[in-house]
Amino acid sequence: MDVAHAVGVAVLRQLEPSVERLLERHLATARDWLPHQFVPWSAARDFDGPVDGAACGDRLGEHT
C-alpha cells in the first residue's frame, strides 16, 4: 500500500463519524418533496407557479 492510499484511508476514517452525524441530521430534518408540486403535468401551459404569478405558458412564448 503506497503512502497516498494510506493517507486517504486515514482521512476517510477521521471523516466518517462527522459524515454519519450530518447524514442522520439531514435525514431527520429534510422534508419530502414531490416533483409534481413544482412541475406541471399539462405541458406547463396552465401552471401558475413561481414565475411572479404569470402562467408558464405566457412566458414560454413560441419555444414550445
N, C-alpha and C positions, 0 to 999 in steps of 0.2 A: 504494500500500500504506500503510495507516494505521500509526501508531506501535504500537498494541496488537498488531496482527498481527505486525509486525516483532519485537517483544519476545518474543512467543510462539514464533516460529520460532527465535530465538536461544536461548531456554531449551531447546527441544526438541533443538537441535543440541548443546548442552552436556550434556544428559542421555543422549544416545544411546550413548556409549561405556559408561557405567555400566549402563544398561539391558541392553545387549548382553552385557556381562560377567556380570551377575547372572542373566540368562536362560540363558546357557551353563552357569553353575554349577548352576542348578536342574535343567536337563535332564540334567546329568551325575550328579547325586546323587539325583534323585527316583526312588522305587520305583514300579513299575507296581502298580496295584491293580485288582482285578476285582470289580465290584459284586456278583456272585453270592456272593462270600465273605462279604459283610456283609448282604445282603438275601436272605431265604429264598425259595425258589421255590414253596413249598407253602402259601401264604396265611398264613404266619407262625405257624401253629398248632403246629408241631413244631420250631421253631427255638430251640435253646439258645444264644442269642447273648449279647451284652454287657448282660444285664439281671440281673446278680447270680445267675446260674445257674438262673433260672426261665425256663421256656419262654415265648415271647412270647404264646402262646395263653392262658396263665394270667393275664397282665397286661392283655390286651385286653378281657376281660370281654364284655359284650354290645354293644360298639361296632361289631362287625363283622357 
